[in-house]
């Protein structure tokens, strides 16, 4: 199997839109504030996503959850998480977090070999855990403002900063370099279906109980990202404190 990096029209369009969003970005009132100056556009994209989800993602996910037992879905989840390990490793290094970098590297090596490509989370079984991270979080730790809230069809809630972060993560994601269209599509599709399945109950609950699902998803995302960024800073600082005390 030959490995190479190719920008597809879909990726190129996504990159262009996100870069344009960043250029238009203005400083928000705060990391955890729901800064949404593009709300009319975002709500339009949210409705587009609702249709796509209802026609494609939700039905496929329902079939997947009905056909694949929980133990099988757990193995798929493990595989997808392991596949994304290089993204976490690269960003842990960029964030200056030696503890998470080493933990992620060893998890990837152990699960990819003994764990049969990540199907079995052997690393967690022996107590080796890590903190999942991405380039959007890396940018945040270097002081980049979150920018306006941005909703991306299929990808979901984001921000100008995190949207650009998704572009950076593409370069560390192994399926990007697989020059075999069927295999590449299968891996990206598996990742999307796993994510939709993992959040199936939450998404259904929001649509069923919220008077304004768009606002609910926005609020949840903004608060979660602010909390994750705070945890990342704390984890990095603790890691260096341990090193200094040795």
C-alpha positions in Angstrom: 0.0 0.0 0.0 1.5 3.3 -1.1 1.4 6.2 1.4 1.1 9.8 0.3 -0.7 13.0 1.2 -3.4 14.3 -1.1 -5.8 17.2 -0.6 -9.3 16.2 -1.8 -11.7 18.8 -3.1 -13.8 18.4 0.1 -10.8 18.9 2.4 -9.7 21.9 0.3 -13.1 23.5 0.5 -13.2 22.9 4.3 -9.7 24.4 4.7 -10.6 27.4 2.7 -13.8 28.1 4.7 -12.0 27.7 8.0 -9.1 29.9 7.0 -11.5 32.5 5.8 -13.3 32.2 9.2 -10.1 32.8 11.0 -9.3 35.9 9.0 -12.7 37.3 9.8 -12.2 36.5 13.5 -12.4 39.2 16.1 -11.5 38.9 19.8 -14.4 37.3 21.8 -15.3 38.6 25.3 -13.9 35.5 27.0 -12.9 31.8 26.6 -16.2 30.5 28.0 -18.5 33.1 26.6 -20.9 32.1 23.9 -19.6 34.5 21.2 -21.7 33.9 18.1 -21.7 36.9 15.7 -22.2 34.4 12.8 -25.4 33.0 14.3 -27.6 33.4 11.2 -25.1 31.5 9.1 -24.4 28.9 11.9 -28.1 28.3 12.3 -28.4 27.7 8.5 -25.6 25.2 8.6 -27.1 23.6 11.7 -30.3 23.0 9.7 -28.3 21.6 6.8 -26.6 19.3 9.2 -29.9 18.2 10.7 -31.1 17.1 7.3 -27.8 15.3 6.5 -27.9 13.6 9.9 -31.5 12.6 9.5 -31.1 11.2 6.0 -27.6 9.6 6.3 -25.8 9.5 9.7 -28.7 8.7 12.0 -30.1 5.8 10.0 -26.7 4.3 9.5 -25.9 4.6 13.2 -29.2 3.0 14.1 -28.5 0.0 11.9 -24.9 -0.1 13.3 -26.1 -0.1 16.9 -28.8 -2.7 16.2 -26.5 -5.0 14.2 -23.3 -4.8 16.2 -23.4 -5.9 19.9 -22.0 -3.6 22.5 -18.7 -5.6 22.8 -18.2 -5.1 19.1 -18.9 -1.4 19.2 -16.4 -1.2 22.1 -13.7 -2.8 19.9 -14.5 -0.3 17.1 -14.2 2.6 19.6 -10.9 1.3 20.8 -9.6 1.0 17.2 -10.7 4.6 16.3 -9.2 6.0 19.5 -5.9 4.2 18.8 -5.9 5.4 15.2 -6.1 9.0 16.5 -3.2 8.6 18.9 -0.7 10.3 16.6 -2.8 13.4 16.8 -2.7 13.4 20.6 1.0 12.6 20.7 1.9 15.4 18.3 -0.2 18.0 20.2 1.1 16.8 23.5 4.7 17.4 22.3 3.7 20.9 20.9 2.0 21.7 24.3 5.1 20.9 26.1 3.5 18.1 28.1 6.2 15.3 28.5 4.0 13.1 30.7 1.1 12.9 28.2 3.4 12.6 25.3 5.2 9.5 26.7 1.9 8.0 27.9 0.3 8.4 24.5 3.3 7.0 22.7 3.5 3.9 24.9 -0.3 3.4 24.6 -0.1 3.6 20.9 2.8 1.1 20.7 1.2 -1.3 23.1 -2.3 -1.2 21.7 -1.1 -1.4 18.1 0.9 -4.5 18.8 -0.4 -6.5 21.7 -3.8 -4.9 21.3 -4.1 -6.1 17.7 -4.2 -2.7 16.0 -6.0 -1.1 18.9 -9.0 -3.4 19.0 -8.1 -4.2 22.6 -7.2 -1.4 25.0 -4.4 -3.3 26.7 -2.8 -0.1 27.8 -5.7 0.9 30.0 -5.9 -2.6 31.4 -2.4 -2.2 32.8 -3.1 1.3 34.1 -1.5 3.4 31.3 -3.8 6.3 30.6 -3.5 9.6 28.7 -5.3 12.9 28.0 -6.8 13.2 24.5 -6.0 16.5 22.9 -5.9 18.3 19.6 -4.4 21.3 17.7 -7.2 23.6 18.7 -6.3 23.0 22.3 -2.6 23.5 21.5 -3.5 26.9 20.0 -5.4 27.8 23.1 -2.5 26.9 25.4 -0.3 29.3 23.3 -2.8 32.1 23.9 -4.9 32.0 20.7 -8.5 33.3 21.4 -11.3 31.0 20.5 -12.9 33.4 18.1 -16.5 33.3 17.0 -18.5 30.1 17.4 -18.7 28.1 14.2 -21.0 25.2 13.4 -19.6 22.8 10.7 -22.0 20.3 9.0 -21.1 16.7 9.9 -18.2 17.8 12.1 -20.5 19.7 14.5 -19.9 22.5 17.0 -16.5 24.3 16.7 -15.0 27.8 16.8 -12.7 29.7 14.5 -9.7 28.6 16.4 -10.8 25.0 16.8 -11.8 24.9 13.1 -8.3 25.8 12.1 -7.1 23.3 14.6 -8.9 20.5 12.8 -6.9 21.4 9.7 -3.6 21.0 11.7 -4.8 17.6 13.0 -5.3 16.3 9.5 -1.5 16.2 9.1 -1.1 13.9 12.1 -4.0 11.6 11.3 -2.8 8.4 9.6 -5.7 7.9 7.2 -4.7 11.2 5.5 -1.7 9.5 4.1 -3.4 6.3 2.7 -3.4 6.5 -1.1 -6.1 4.0 -1.4 -9.5 5.6 -1.7 -11.7 2.7 -0.5 -9.6 2.1 2.6 -9.3 5.8 3.3 -13.1 6.3 3.0 -13.8 3.3 5.1 -11.5 4.6 7.9 -13.1 8.1 7.9 -16.6 6.7 7.7 -15.8 4.3 10.7 -14.6 7.3 12.7 -17.8 9.3 11.9 -20.1 6.4 12.7 -18.3 5.7 15.9 -18.6 9.3 17.0 -22.3 9.5 16.1 -22.9 6.3 18.0 -21.0 7.4 21.0 -23.1 10.6 21.2 -26.4 9.0 20.0 -28.3 9.2 23.3 -27.1 12.7 24.1 -28.1 14.0 20.7 -31.5 12.4 20.8 -32.1 13.8 24.3 -31.2 17.3 23.2 -33.5 17.2 20.2 -36.3 15.7 22.3 -36.1 18.0 25.4 -34.5 21.3 24.3 -36.6 24.2 23.1 -33.6 25.4 21.1 -31.2 22.5 20.2 -28.8 24.9 18.4 -28.3 27.0 21.6 -28.0 23.9 23.7 -25.3 22.3 21.6 -23.5 25.7 21.4 -23.5 26.2 25.2 -22.4 22.6 25.9 -19.5 22.9 23.4 -18.2 26.2 24.6 -18.3 25.2 28.2 -16.7 21.8 27.6 -13.9 23.3 25.5 -13.1 25.9 28.1 -13.0 23.2 30.8 -10.8 20.9 28.7 -8.4 23.8 28.0 -8.1 24.5 31.7 -7.4 20.9 32.5 -4.7 20.8 29.8 -2.9 23.7 31.3 -3.1 22.2 34.8 -1.9 18.8 33.5 1.0 20.3 31.7 2.0 22.4 34.7 1.8 19.4 37.1 4.0 17.3 34.7 6.7 19.9 34.8 6.4 20.3 38.6 7.1 16.6 38.9 10.2 16.9 36.7 11.5 19.8 38.7 11.1 18.0 42.0 13.1 15.0 40.8 
